[in-house]
Amino acid sequence: FEKSICKFTGSKYCLGVNSGTDALMMSLWGAGISGEDEVITSPISFIASVSSIIHVGAKPVLVDVDDDLNIKPELIESAITTKTKAILPVHWGGRVCQMDKILQIAKKHNLIVIEDAAQSMGAYFNNKHAGTYGKISAFSTHPIKNLSALGDGGFIITNEKKLYNKIKLYRNHGLKGRDNVEIIGINSRLDSLNAEVLNFRLKRLKNIIKKGWKNINLYKKLINSHKVHIIEDKKKEKNAYATFIVLCEQRDKLKKYLKKFGIETLIYYKTPLHLHKATKFLGYKKGDFPNAEKLAKKVISLPHHRHLKIKEIKFICKKINDFYS
């Protein structure tokens, strides 16, 4: 499985681990992020993006997002301090961040780039696969992802052999051989059964993503309300669409209305990371990241999976149009 991922992404090394969260924590740990270090990341993500930084003893520093829900590169430099050691861009929903701009900033300030590529297997930016821009990158194979295991799973990719060897040892109790414990490690091996399932599904990933694109293009054609905004892909982007997130007015009422007709929608996520009870200690307050807060009130994920029939998408679009009319 690890060799197959290297071939697919164009990376030199891959390490299968127990979850996407473990992949993030070990990427940060492997890259030397620890106490007193600051890591810049986005307030629009799953909690693991921030908690992984906290778990290695460092401090997450948040920067507002652009209208595509990804971190806004133009705001990063103003958040850099003498303690900043890394930037952790989150490729939200399968859309790769503007990595050309982020890499320029990182190079200018001598910062490490660690990609949270949890949702972006099969996504590209400037014809390079997500996760191949930074020093090291973390992916998730949770069942909701495009490349999904039977349960939790994840993997790390990097081009640095030293980093690969360090984490390979760490993920297996620090064991070298059967009895020689070289470092104090953890147990985060990817289950063999999951690896087998992922190998099988990897061969079908491109077709799964293509079918998702086809369904999304049908949505674009059929939704006629200006109160629903489908984020356009830029020329440099090839979005994997792990989730099909759109921005809409009266989000909660629309969700309730669609549910009456058996149409399931999900929200990723209604609370930006700085407004959770668990992250209060970071010192942020409501209003600190206005775009993230505004967009979080509008996000809704529509069904776009490969098993949908054309008539079902037409039905969903009709009900969305009916709601707004």
C-alpha positions in Angstrom: 0.0 0.0 0.0 2.8 2.4 0.9 4.5 1.8 -2.4 1.3 2.3 -4.3 0.7 5.7 -2.5 4.3 6.8 -3.5 3.6 5.9 -7.1 0.2 7.7 -7.1 1.4 10.9 -5.4 4.9 11.1 -6.8 6.5 11.1 -3.3 9.5 9.0 -2.2 8.3 7.7 1.1 5.0 6.7 2.7 4.1 5.5 6.2 0.7 3.9 7.0 -0.6 4.9 10.4 -3.6 4.4 12.6 -5.5 7.6 11.8 -5.3 11.0 10.0 -4.9 12.6 13.5 -1.9 10.3 14.2 -0.5 11.2 10.8 -0.7 14.9 11.7 0.8 14.5 15.2 3.7 12.4 13.9 4.4 14.7 11.0 4.6 17.7 13.5 6.7 15.6 15.9 9.0 14.3 13.1 9.6 17.8 11.8 10.8 18.9 15.3 7.8 20.9 16.4 7.6 21.1 20.2 7.1 23.4 23.2 7.3 27.2 22.6 7.0 26.8 18.8 4.1 28.4 17.0 2.4 26.8 14.0 0.2 28.9 11.7 -3.0 27.2 10.5 -6.6 27.8 9.6 -9.8 28.3 11.8 -11.8 26.3 9.2 -11.1 22.6 9.7 -11.7 19.6 11.9 -10.4 20.0 15.4 -7.5 17.6 14.7 -5.7 20.3 12.8 -5.4 22.4 16.0 -5.3 19.6 18.6 -2.4 17.9 16.8 -0.3 21.0 17.2 -1.3 21.3 20.9 -0.5 17.6 21.5 3.1 18.0 20.5 3.3 21.0 22.9 3.3 23.8 20.4 0.8 26.7 20.0 -1.6 27.0 17.1 -1.8 30.5 15.6 -4.9 31.0 13.4 -5.2 33.1 10.2 -8.5 33.9 8.5 -9.7 32.1 5.4 -10.4 33.3 1.9 -13.8 32.8 0.2 -12.7 29.3 -0.9 -12.6 28.2 2.8 -8.8 27.8 2.7 -6.2 29.9 4.6 -5.6 33.3 3.0 -1.9 33.5 2.1 -1.9 37.3 2.2 -2.7 37.3 5.9 0.0 34.8 7.0 3.0 37.1 7.2 1.3 39.4 9.8 0.9 36.4 12.1 4.6 35.4 12.0 6.6 36.0 15.2 10.1 35.0 16.4 8.4 31.8 17.7 6.8 30.7 14.4 8.4 27.5 13.2 5.9 26.1 10.7 2.8 26.7 8.5 0.2 24.0 8.4 -2.2 24.7 5.5 -5.4 22.7 5.5 -6.6 21.5 2.0 -10.3 21.8 3.1 -12.8 19.6 1.4 -10.2 18.4 -1.1 -9.2 21.8 -2.5 -5.5 22.4 -2.3 -4.4 25.7 -0.8 -2.5 28.3 -2.8 0.8 26.5 -2.2 2.9 28.7 -4.5 2.2 31.7 -2.3 2.5 29.8 0.9 5.9 28.3 -0.1 7.2 31.8 -1.0 6.3 33.0 2.5 7.8 29.9 4.1 11.1 30.3 2.2 11.3 34.0 3.0 10.9 33.4 6.8 12.7 30.0 6.9 9.6 28.1 8.0 8.7 24.5 7.7 5.6 23.6 5.7 3.5 20.6 7.0 0.4 19.9 4.9 -2.8 18.8 6.4 -3.9 16.9 3.4 -6.4 14.7 5.2 -9.2 15.3 2.7 -7.1 15.8 -0.5 -6.1 12.4 -1.8 -6.5 12.7 -5.6 -6.3 16.5 -5.5 -3.7 18.6 -7.5 -2.4 22.2 -7.6 -0.3 23.2 -10.6 -0.3 19.5 -11.7 1.4 18.5 -8.4 -0.4 16.2 -6.0 -1.6 17.5 -2.7 0.9 16.8 0.1 4.0 16.9 -2.2 4.7 20.6 -1.5 5.7 20.6 2.1 8.5 18.9 4.1 5.9 16.3 5.2 2.2 15.7 4.8 -0.6 13.9 6.6 -3.6 12.1 5.0 -6.7 10.4 6.4 -8.4 7.3 5.2 -11.5 7.7 7.4 -14.6 6.2 5.7 -15.9 9.6 4.7 -12.8 10.3 2.5 -12.4 9.6 -1.2 -9.8 6.9 -0.5 -11.5 5.2 2.5 -10.7 2.3 4.8 -13.1 0.2 6.8 -12.5 2.4 9.8 -9.9 4.9 11.0 -6.6 5.0 9.1 -4.1 7.4 7.7 -0.7 7.8 6.1 2.2 10.2 5.9 4.3 11.1 2.8 7.7 12.8 2.6 10.7 13.0 0.4 13.2 13.0 3.3 14.6 9.6 4.2 15.8 10.7 7.6 12.3 11.9 8.5 10.8 8.6 7.1 13.1 6.5 9.2 12.5 8.5 12.4 8.7 8.2 12.2 8.9 4.5 11.0 10.6 3.7 14.3 8.3 5.9 16.4 5.0 4.4 15.0 6.0 0.9 16.2 7.0 1.5 19.9 10.5 2.6 18.8 11.4 -1.0 18.1 14.2 -2.0 15.8 13.8 -5.7 15.3 12.0 -7.7 17.9 13.7 -6.7 21.2 15.7 -3.6 20.6 13.8 -0.4 21.7 15.8 2.5 20.3 13.4 5.3 21.3 10.1 5.7 23.2 7.5 5.4 20.5 3.8 4.7 20.2 1.6 2.1 18.6 0.2 3.6 15.4 0.4 1.0 12.7 -2.0 0.9 9.8 -4.1 -2.3 10.1 -3.2 -4.9 7.4 -6.8 -5.5 6.4 -7.3 -1.7 6.0 -4.2 -1.6 3.8 -5.5 -4.3 1.6 -8.9 -2.5 1.2 -7.1 0.8 0.5 -5.0 -0.9 -2.2 -8.2 -2.2 -3.9 -9.9 1.2 -3.7 -6.8 3.2 -4.8 -7.1 1.6 -8.2 -10.6 3.1 -8.5 -9.9 6.5 -7.0 -9.6 8.5 -10.2 -12.9 7.1 -11.5 -14.6 7.9 -8.1 -13.4 11.5 -8.3 -14.4 11.9 -12.0 -17.9 10.7 -11.1 -18.0 13.3 -8.3 -17.0 16.0 -10.8 -19.8 14.9 -13.2 -22.4 15.1 -10.4 -21.2 18.5 -9.3 -21.3 19.9 -12.8 -24.9 18.7 -13.0 -25.6 20.7 -9.8 -24.0 23.8 -11.3 -26.3 23.4 -14.3 -29.5 22.8 -12.4 -29.4 25.0 -9.3 -30.7 28.4 -10.4 -31.0 30.3 -7.2 -28.4 33.1 -6.6 -28.7 32.3 -2.9 -26.6 29.2 -3.4 -23.0 29.7 -4.2 -20.9 26.9 -5.6 -17.2 27.8 -5.1 -15.5 27.8 -8.5 -12.3 25.9 -9.1 -9.3 28.1 -10.2 -7.3 27.0 -13.2 -4.4 25.8 -11.1 -6.7 23.6 -9.0 -7.9 20.1 -9.5 -10.3 19.6 -6.5 -10.8 16.0 -5.2 -14.1 17.0 -3.6 -13.9 14.8 -0.5 -17.1 16.7 0.4 -19.2 19.0 -1.9 -19.5 22.1 0.3 -21.6 25.0 -1.0 -22.4 28.3 0.6 -26.1 29.2 1.0 -28.5 31.6 2.6 -30.8 30.4 5.4 -28.6 27.3 5.7 -30.4 25.7 8.7 -33.8 26.2 7.3 -32.7 24.7 3.9 -31.3 21.7 5.7 -34.5 21.1 7.6 -36.6 21.5 4.4 -34.5 19.0 2.4 -34.7 16.5 5.2 -38.5 16.4 4.8 -37.9 14.9 1.4 -35.4 12.3 2.5 -32.4 14.4 1.3 -29.5 14.2 3.8 -27.1 17.1 4.1 -24.2 17.6 6.5 -22.4 20.7 7.9 -18.6 20.8 8.0 -18.5 22.7 10.4 -20.7 25.3 11.9 -18.2 26.3 14.6 -14.8 27.7 13.6 -11.9 26.3 15.6 -11.3 29.4 17.8 -14.9 29.4 19.1 -14.9 25.9 20.8 -14.8 25.6 24.5 -11.7 23.5 24.3 -9.7 26.2 22.4 -10.7 29.2 24.7 -7.2 29.1 26.3 -5.7 30.2 23.0 -7.1 33.6 23.7 -9.2 34.2 20.6 -12.7 35.6 20.6 -15.7 36.0 18.4 -15.0 38.5 15.6 -11.2 37.7 15.4 -11.7 35.8 12.1 -14.7 37.4 10.4 -14.6 35.6 7.1 -14.3 32.2 8.8 -17.3 33.1 11.1 -19.4 34.4 8.2 -18.8 31.4 5.9 -19.3 28.9 8.8 -22.9 30.1 8.9 -23.4 29.3 5.2 -21.6 26.0 4.6 -23.6 22.9 3.7 -22.5 19.7 2.1 -24.7 18.2 -0.6 -24.8 14.6 -1.7 -22.4 14.0 -4.7 -21.2 10.5 -4.3 -20.7 8.1 -7.3 -23.8 6.0 -6.5 -26.3 8.9 -7.1 -28.5 8.6 -10.1 -29.1 11.6 -12.4 -32.8 11.7 -11.5 -31.8 11.9 -7.8 -29.6 14.9 -8.4 -32.4 16.5 -10.4 -34.8 15.9 -7.5 -32.3 17.5 -5.0 -31.8 20.6 -7.2 -35.6 21.0 -7.8 -36.2 21.0 -4.0 -33.3 23.5 -3.5 -34.8 25.8 -6.2 -38.3 25.3 -4.7 -37.1 26.3 -1.3 -35.6 29.6 -2.4 -38.5 30.4 -4.8 
